[in-house]
Amino acid sequence: MTITSSRYVDPGLAKNGKKSPKPPPRIWYAIEPPFKGYQPIPSEAYAQSGAETAIVIDNGSNLVRAGWSFDANPRMSFPADVARYRDRKYNRTVSYVGYNAYADATTRGQIRNAFEPGTSIVGNWDVMEGVLDTIFVNLGVEGENGGIRRPVLMTEPVANLGYSRKTMNELLFECYYAPSLVYGIDSLFSYKFNKGNSGLIISSSHSSTHVIPVLNSKPIMSSVSRLNWGGSQGAEYLLKLLRLKYPSFPAKVTDYQAQHALREHCYISQSFEKEMRGFLDWTGLETRDHIVQYPFTEHVVVEKSEEELARIAERKREGGRRLQEQAAKMRLEKLVQKEQELEYYKDLQQRLAGQTKKETKRLLDEDEFKDEAQLDGTIKDMEKSVRKARNKDLGDPGVVEEEDSVNFPLLDIPDEELDEAGLRQKRHQRLLKSGVEARARAKVEKEQKRARVAEEERLDDERRIKDLDGWLEDRRVARTALLQKIKDRERQKADLGNRKSLASQMRMKTLANLASDTPGRKRRRGGDDDNFGANDEDWGVYRTVAMGEQSEDEEEEDLGAEMKNVEAQLLKYDPGFNESNTMAAQMDWTKSLMHAFRRGPRPFDPESQQETHQLHLNVERIRVPEVVFQPAMAGLDQAGIIDIAADMINHGMGKPQDRNNILRDVFLTGGSTLFAGFDERLNKELRAVLPIDAAMHLRRATDPLLDAWKGAAQWSKEPSFRQALVTRQDYDEKGSDYMKEHNLGNTTTF
């Protein structure tokens, strides 16, 4: 069945009053695509608005928020995604914007985002136009000739590119006939809404992290620093870690699910190195390990009652008895038939005595015998077969077959004295003699091997008695060598499963060389004689390219048997070697750090579809958010947020009074500052790098997500907003690059 709901049972006491051995795991279920269906938005606000009422747009790379300046909260919030494709059924192009783009698999496959990946810079202007169309339509804008007839206030990233601002100006003025517009920085709007005057803004958003000093409500843009790490990079990093952790995970982990997991499960560690060292300890791992369950279909096994199982077992036994009876009856019939044939051939052998050669040949031809020797051989074979069948039916293990004396009389007769039939019989006897001699040699070699093994054991026992320490050291070395062989075998198996590995490439190269000794040239008929197999070393190539399971299993069994034998000797004679040191104990999942990392503190059943479709988040919960403090962990060649802020405070502020002013108000805003423990860690580490007499106060925005839009809406009602507007007349006269500087936006120079 497909899992669609979650249930969590709190740990507690069992009914008998004893503590349960282990509480059931808490499971978080993977979220579905963020399709929200029809969202009605009141459009009567356009009639309530006037020519001076601004349309406020927080143009974020994660979510775009829009509304009227007189609204307390934004009227709409959706991702800047557009899915556009040709609908064959209706024969027209359809577009889905925002959450509607996640309606089904078809729309999700056509999603395009307005921003450059990992940045807040608009890169796809077709998508941006679709986003703006949705905003103005949902706000109920009814301007003449498609114009909006309202001023626009829009946020932009710090140090926005001139080309991006120029293109946005052209889009709003030329396409939507906006009467005026102005841009501002989201973190500055959030700081203004929270009544900030002088302070240090630390804004960690979806695409980047900025540190902005503000003095007397004016940002010092020349001292702004940026760390190229935010929520999108964190989600991408988490996704890479999960793909490395579960390379064969059966479900697909989407970017949206990775972002949700980052927000729901990750937190800032107050002591990263210390917590990381003990994160996978078994004590408390049930709480630290978060399980994310993905949809799965479990194999349904019909459970049967004891009565049904008993009836099935009785039917199997009855069927077995009938089969045994039928087999015994068939064996008896065959035995009777063989005895009758044996009596007939013996009677034929007696009738041949005293007959002429012509009559003897006639009688033998009637029964398809070439000569009397073939008849004698047939009688001997049938006597042996009948004797064996009788012994099997009697079931007497004490009955031993009588050894026939094997002789080969034709081998001593020269070929010149034999006819064609005799020569064939001679070749047949030569083959039989070779088989008999080979079996005799094998028997002798087996006895010699048994004697050699017994002698080696005797010498080994003598050496153990004389020099126990040296003998134990040899056993330890042998065990280490066996362990290395087993590890090499496992690594080779894993490499052969990866077609890009060195082992697979060498195997394919060997196969290519076997296919042709001279690649690229065709062999001429009669030329380039194939002499493969002339040397014994040639046959070793099959071991190189073989991937048969039987040979590998046999080799593993041999290595395992040797390992058990060596460990049994160490357990018996080495007092420092106990059961916990054996390979079986070391491979126990309860002692495996890799098992704790990938599967948590519980056993893993590879046959269970539920457990196969689970992701265990443990060390990733603190490793991913830690990058903002230690960017080198993710390969980022930048300083951490503490180093950036400390350098700005200690060296970026020329006057001590300015430094003290910004330290009195360290302001946190942005969605990536919502990690649990972010402000405590920042406060602790930032104080450690400041002068001992410095007074610092740290606070968080009232709503790190919405305060930017609220601050922009609040500013649009102030006189300074009117002074900062760029009108259509300014655009026509001074060009699309023209902008007015104000205390809440970018400057022309940094």
N, C-alpha and C positions, 0 to 999 in steps of 0.2 A: 504494500500500500504506500501511497505517497504521503509523506508527512506534511500536514498543513497547520498544525497547532503545537503549542509548547506546554509543558507541565513541569513543575519543579516541586519536589518533595523535600521539606526541610528536614535536616538530620535530627534525630531524637532518640528516645528510648523505645525498645521493643515492647511488645505486650507483656512479656514475662518480667519486665523491669530491668533487664540487662541491656547494656549499650550495644547497639547494632555494630557489626564489624566495620562497615564502611558506608557512609551515606551515599545515596544515589547522586550521580553527577548533575550539576545544573547545566542546562543546555540552552544556548541562544540559537535561534533559527535564522538562517540567511534571509534577508529581506528580498522582496520581489522588486522588479523595476518600478520606479516612482511615478506610475500613472495614477492621477488623482481624479480622472473623469471630468464631468462638466462642473465648472466652478463659476456660478453666477456672480457677476460684478455689477453693482449699481452704477448706472450711467447718467443718473440725473444730476450729478455734481457739475457737469459742464454748464448746465443752465444756471447753477448757483454761482459759478465762477465769473470773475470779471476780467477785463483786459489786463489788469495788473496781477492776476492770480497766476502763479508760476506752476509749471509741471516739473516735479522734482523726480529725478531718475538717479538712483544709485547704481551705476553701471559696473557691477562687480563681476569678476571672472567666474565665480561660483554661482551666485544668484543675482539676478537683476530685480531691483525693487523700484516701484514707481507709484506715484500718487499725487494728489493735489497738495499745495502748500498749507491749506487749512486743515488737512487730515492729521489726526493724532498718530496714525500708523500708516504704512504704505498699503495701498489697496491691492497690490498684486506683488507676488514674489515667485519667480520661476527661473530655471537655468536658461542661459543664452544658447539654446539648442534649437535647430530647425531640421526637420526631416522632410525632404521634397523628392517626390518620385512620380512617375507616370502610372496612373491607375488604368489598367487595360479594360476593366469592366465598364467604367464610365468614360473612357477615352479622353481623359483630361489630366492635367498636372495638379496634384494636391500637395498642400504644405501643412505640416503640424509643427507648432511652436511650443517651446517650454516642456512642461510635463506631458503634453499631448503627444510629443514625439516618442514617448515610451508606451504607446497604446498597444502595439503588438510587435511581433518579430519583424514584420516587413518594415515598419517605421523605424524600429531600433537599428536596423541594418543600414539605414540611410541618414543617420544623425550626423550633423555637422555643427561644430561650435564656432562662435563668432571670434574667439580669441586665439592668439598664437599659443601653442601648447606650453604650459608652465609659466605663462606671463599674463599680465593684465592689459596687453596691447591688442587692440582689435586688428585682426588680420583677414577675416572673411567678411567683406562688406555686404555681400548678398544676404548672408545670415543676419548681419546687424540690421539691415533694412527690414527683414521679416520680424525681428524682435521689436523694432520701433513701431512697425505697423500694428502689431498686437497690442502694444502699450497704448497707443493713441485710440485704437478702436475700443478697447476695453474701458478707457476713460470717458468714452462717449464724445470725443471731439468731433464737432460738426462744422468745421471751417469751410469757407468758400473756396472752390477750385482745389480741394484737397489740402488746404492750408490749415494749420492748427490754431493760429491767431492767439497764441499764449506764449509768454516767455518760458524758456527751458533752462533749468538748472541741472547740470549733470556732473557726476564725479568722474575723475580721471586718475590714473596712477601718478605717483611721484616721478618727476622728470619724464613726463610723457613725450613721445617722439613728435616732432613738428609735423611730420607727414601724417601721422594718425590724427592729430588735432585738426589739421587742414582738411583732411577728407571728411571728418565728422562735421566740420563747419559747412562744407559744400553740401553734404547730405541733408542737414537740418534746414539750411537756408534755401537751397535750390529745389529739394524734393518736397519738403514739408512746409515751406514758406514761413518758417518761424520768424516772428518779429524781432526777437532778441534772444541771446543765450549767454551763459557764463559757465565756466568750469571751476571745480574745486577739488580738493584732496579729501578723501573720505575720513582719514584719521584726524585731520584738523577739524572737520565738522563734528566728529564724535567728541573731541576735546572741548570744543566750544559748547556743545550741548551739556556737558558735565561741568560747565562753569570754570574751565581752566583759564589761567592767565599766563603764568610762567611755570614751565615744567619740562620734563623729558618724556616724550611720547614714544612708547614701544608698541608698534602696531605689527602684529603677526597675522597675516590674512591668508587667503587661499593660494596665492602665487608667490608671495615674498614676505620678508620681515624688514621693517624700516625702523630706524631710530631717529627721531626728529626733535631737536631742541627748540623750545619756544620761550621767548622773552617778551613780556609785556604784550601778549596776544599776537606777536609777530614771529613766525617761524624763521629760523636761521637756515635757509635752504642750502647755503654753501657748506654747512656742517652735517648735512643729512648723510647717513650711511645705510646701505642696504645689504641684507643677507638673502641670497637666492634660495630660500627654503621656506615653504609654506605648506598648507594643507594638501595641495595637489602633489607636490614632491613627496610628502610623507606617505600619501596613499600609494603612489607609484613604488616607493621604496618597500612598503609593506607587501605589496603584490609581488615584487621580486623575491623577497625573503620567503614568502609562502610557496612560490614556484620552485625555489631551490629546496625547500623543506619537503614538499610533496610533488616530486617531478611527474608522477603518474596519477595525479588526483583525477577521479572520473568526471567531476563536474567543472563547470567554467566559473571562475571567480571574476566578476566584472569590476570595472573601475568604481562604479557607484557603491558596490558592496564593500570594496576595500576602503573607501572613504567612510562608510558607515561603521565598519569595524574599527577604524582609526579613532573615530569620535566616541564610540561606545566602550571600548575595551582598553585603550591606552591611557597612560598617566605619566606624570613626571616623577621620577625617583629622586628622593632627597639625598641619597648617597648611592650613585649609580654603580661604582665599582664594587662596593660592599654588597649591595643587593644582587648584582649580577652573579657574584661568586656563589651565593646560596640560593639562587632562584629555583634551581632544579632539585634542591634537596627534597627528600620524600616527606619530610615533616612539613605539613601545611601546603603541599603541592595541590591538593584537591581544591583549595581556595584560590590559589594563584593561577591555576590552569583553567582557561576559559575554552569551552567547547562550542564551536559553531557548526550547527547541523545543516547540511544541504539536502534538498529533496532527493528521495531515493525510492526504489520499489523493492520491497523485501520479498524474497521467495516464500510463498505460502506452503507450509508443511502441514498436512492434515494429521492431527494427533488421533491415535486410535486407543480405544479402551483396552483394559487388560484381557477382557473376554475375547475381543477381536484378535488381539495379538496371540492369545492361546490357540484360537481356532486356526489362525494362519500357520502357526508353528506345527500344529497337529496335521494340517494338510500337507505341509512340506515333508514331515516325517513319513506320512503315508505314501506320498509320491516317491520319496526315496526308497521306501521298502519295495514298491512296485517295480521301480527301475532295477533294483538289485535282483529281484526275482526274475525279471525279464532277461537281465544280463546273464544270470546263472543258467537260465534255460537255454539261451543262445550258445553259451560256452559248452553246455552238455551236448547240444545238437551238433556243434562243430567237432567236438571230441569223438562222438559216435561216427560222424562222417569220415574223420581222419583215420579212425581205427579200421573202418571198412576199406578205405583206400589202401591202408597199410597191408591188410590181409590179402587184398587183390594183388598188390605188387609182389608180396612174398610168394603167393601162389604162382605168379608169372615167373618169378626167379626159379622156382622148383621145376616148372614145366620146361624151362630152357635147358635144364641139365640133360645131356645125352642127345640133343637135337643137332641136326646138320646146320652148317653155316647159313645155308639158304633159308631153312625154316626158322632159324633163330632171328635172321634179319627181318623175315616177314612178321614174326610175332612182335619184334621191337618196333617196327614201322607202324603197326596197328595202334600202338599206344604212344607213338611219336617220341620214341627214344632213339638216339643215334647209335649207342652201343651199350654193352652190359655195364661199363663203368658208370655211365650216367644213371642207369637203373639202380646200381648199388648206392651211388651218392644220394639219390632220391629216397631210397629206403632208410638210409642212415638219418637224413634230415627229418623224415616223418617220425621215426622212432624217438628222436630227441624232442620233437614238438609235442608228440603224444605224452611222453614222460613229463615234460614240463607242465602241460595242461593238467595232467592227473595230480601232480604235486600241488599246483595252485588250487585246484578244487578241494583237495584234502586239507589244505591250510597247514600242513605240517612243516615248521621251519627246520626241523632236524633232517629232513630229506635232502640229501646232497646229490646233485647230478653226477653221474659217472663220467669221469674224464675219458674222452676218446683219444686213443693214441693217434697222433697226427703224423702221417708219413706222406712223402711226395716221391713215389717211385719213378715217375717219368723224368724227373730232373737229372737222373744219373744215366739216362739213355741218350745217345747222340741223336741229333736232329735227322741225320741221314737214314736212320733205321725207323723213323716214324712217318706215317702218312699225314695227310692234311688234318684229319680229325685228331690225331695224336699230338700234332704240333699245337693245335688250339688248346687241348687239354694240358699240355706242358706249360703254355703261357699262363693258363688259369692257375695251375699249381704254383708257378713262380710268384704270382701275385699273392696267393694265399700264404705262401711261405714268408713273403715280405711282411705281411700283416702279423703273422705269428711272431716273427723275430722282433718287429717293432713293439708289440705288446710285452714281449719278454724284456726288451731293453727298458721300456717305461717302468716295468715292475722293478727291475734292478735299480734304476735311477731313483724311484720312489723310496726303495729301501735305503739306498745310500743317503738320500736327503734326510730321511728320518733319523738315520744314524748320525749324520752331520749335525742336525739340529740338537739331538740329544747330547752330542759331544760339546757343542757350543754352550748349551745350558749348563753342562757340568763345569766347563771352564769358567763360565760367568759366575756360577755359584762359588767356585774356588776363589776367584778374584774378589768377589763380594766379601767373603770371609776374611781374606788377607788384608784388603784395603777398602774398607767400607766408604770412607770419605771420597776417595777417587772414583769409586764405582757410582756413588750418588751424584757426583759432579758430572760424570758422563751421561747419566740419565737425565739430569736437568738440561744439559746441552742438547740431547736428543729431543727432549720435549719442546724446547724453544725452536729447534729446526722444524719439527712437525707443525707447530703453531704457525710458523711463517709459511710453510707450504700450503696449509689450509687457507690462510688469508690470501695468498697469491692466487689460489684456485678460485676463491670467491670474487676477487677483484677481476680476474680474467673472465669469469662468467658475466659480471656486470659490464665489462668493456665490450664483450661480444654482442651484448644487447644494444649497444650504442654504435650506430654505423659510422659515426665520426671519430670513434676512439682509435688509438694506434693499433690495438690488437685486430680490430675489424679491417682496418686499412691494410695491414700486413697480410691478413688472410685473403683479402680480395686480390692483393698483388701476387700472392702465391698461386691462386687459382688462374689468374691471367697468364702467369708464366707457364703453368701447366698446359693451358689451352694452346699456347704457341710459343715455341722457343725463339722465334724471330717475329715479333709483332710488326704488323704493317706489311709483311711480305707473304705472298701466297706460295705454298710449297709446290714444287714441280713434281709431276708423277715420276716415281722411281727415285727421286732425290731426297736428301735429308732423312736418312734412315732413322727410325725411332728406336733408340737403344735403351729406353727407360726400363729399369728393372734389372739391368745387367749387373749393377752393384747393389749390395744389400742396403746401402744407405739411401737408395732411391725410395724405398718403401716407407721411410720415415716421414715422407711428406704427407701421408694420409693422417698421421697423428697431428700434424700441424694444422690441417684444414678441417679435420673431423669435428663435428659438433654433435655427435650422437650422444643421446642421454645414457645409453647403457655403459659406454666406456667411462664416462665421467662419474657415474654412480659407482662403478666398480672401484675406480681410483679413490673416490671419497670414502667408500667402505674400508679399503685397505688403510688409508690414513687414519680413519676413525678407530679401526681395530688396533693399529700400532699405538695410537695415543692412549687408548684405554689400557693397553698392556703396560706402557711406560708409567702411567699414572697409578696403576694398581701396585707396581713395584715401589713407587715413591710413597704411596700411602702405607705400605707394609713396613718399609725400612727407614723412611725419612721422618723423624719426629716433627720437623718443622713444616711438613706438607700435610694438609688436612683436606677435608671434603670441599671447603670453601675455595681452595686453590685450584680445583680441577676445572677443566675447560667447560664441562656441563654446568658447573655452578657459576662460572664467570659469564656464560651465555644466558643465564637466567634473567628474565626481563626485570625482575625486582632489583637487580644490581646493574642494569644497563642505563647509562646516562643518555644514550641515543633514544632508548625507548621512552624515557621520561620526557625528552625533548619533543618527540614526534607523536607519542600516544598518551602521555600523561601518566598518572599513578595507578592505572588500571590495566589489566591484561587486554591484549588486542586479538580479536578473532578475524582473520582475513576473509573468512567465509561470510561474515555478517555485512550486509549491504549498508546497514545503518552506521556501523563503525568505519567502514571504508569511505563513506561520504561525510566524514567529520574532519574539521580543522581544529587543531589545538593551538591556541594562542597563549604563550607563556613569556619567554624572554622578549618576544617582539613587542609586548605591551609597554616595556620601558625602553627598549632599544630604539624604536622609531622616533618617539618624541625627544629622545636625548640628542638627536642630531642638531637641534637648534642651539644647544650648548656646546656640542663637539661635532662640528660639520665634517671633520676628517673621517668620521665613522662611515659616512656615505660617499666618500671620495670627493668631497667638496673642498676646494682649496681656498677657504675663507676662514676668518676668525669667527668665534662663537659670539652669541649675543652678549655675554658678560664682558668679553674683551672689547667688543665694539663700544658698548655703553661706558665702560671704564675709561677707555682712551678718549672718548668724547668729553667725559666729565673732567678728567684730570689734565688733559692737554688741549682739548678743543675750545674750552672756555678761557678767554684771556684774563678776565677779572675774577677774583675769588668771590665777589658778590654775585656775579652771574652764576657761578658754579653752585653757590648755596641756594640761589633762587630755584634753579631747575631741580635740585635734589629735594626740595621741599614738596615736590609734586611729580613723582614718577608714575606715569599714567599708562595703564595697559588697556589695549583695545584690539579688536579683531578676533575672528573665530578660533584661531589657533592658540589663543591665550586661555581658552576654556578648559584645557587639560587640567585635571585634578593635580594640585601641588605646584602649578606653574608659578604663581605669585610667591609662595613660600620659598621655593628654590631660588628664584630670582632675587628676592629680598636678602636671603642668607649669603649668596655668593657675591652679590653686588656690594654688600656692606663689607665683605672681606677684602675688597680691593680698593676701598675708599680710605681717605685719611681718617684717623681715629677720632678726630674731633668733628667730622662731618655729620650733620643731621639729615636723615633721609626719611621720607614718607612715601609709601607706595600704595596705590589704590587702583581699582579696576573700574572700567566703565559700567554704568548701570545696566546696559544691555549691549555687550560688545558687537552684536550682530546688527541691531537696528538703530543704534545711536547715531551712526553716520547719516542715515536718511533723515532722522529726526532733527539733527543739527542743521542739515541743509535746508529742511523745511522751515526751521526757526529763523535762519539767516535770511531767507527769501522775503521775510516781512520787515526787515530792517532797511534803513536808508542806504547803508553801504552796498546793499545788493543792487539797487538801482544805478549806483555809480559804477559798479563793476560790469554791468551788462554791455555786451557788444551788439549793437543794433544792426539791422539790415542795411542801413545807410553806411555805417562803419565798414561793413563787409564789402559793399559795392565800391566804396571810395578807397579803402586801404588794403583790400585783398583778403584772401582766406587765411593768411598767416597772422593776421593782426589779433592781438589779445591785450587785455587790460590786466595789470597786476593788482592783486589784493592780498589781504592777510590770510586767506583761506585757500589759496591756490598756488600753482607753480609760478615761477619767475622766468623771465626771458634768458637770464644768465644764472649760472650756479657757481 
